[in-house]
Amino acid sequence: MKLKLARASIDKKPKAIEVDKIEEDLEKKSIFYFDKENTHKDLKALIEHFETKTYSVYMREVKFGLNDDEYLYEVHIVK
């Protein structure tokens, strides 16, 4: 499954990342930021994937502007 990481700036396209790569990066960090272009279904599948591997996962929507479409998803994945 591929997800899109949060954009570095508004005019750039989001970079894609595989779930396997997220698992590898868990040794270095536990917070990931995903772009608003990800579907809720894909984010829910990500949460379920890590919960079946006995991780605790917390996801929230973070607004960074006044417009309704200025948000990203913050996901915490901890053992």
Phi, psi and omega in degrees: 000136178251139175234160181257125177287158180299146180290148175282330174212162187297327184273359179262159176274148179288147177271146180268150178218143177273154179298325178299322179292324176297317178299319178296321182285349181297337178290332183264324182212161182236357180245129180233145179245126183244150184285157179291347178286346177290142177280154178298327179297317179293320178293323177295321178295323176298315179299313180297322179302313182282330177292329177289341177262023177063031171265153170263131184233133178231128180235140174215158178267128181246121177270137179238010179204182182274337180284154181294334183265014178256082180209166173213173180251133177251125182237123176258128179234113182229153180275000000 
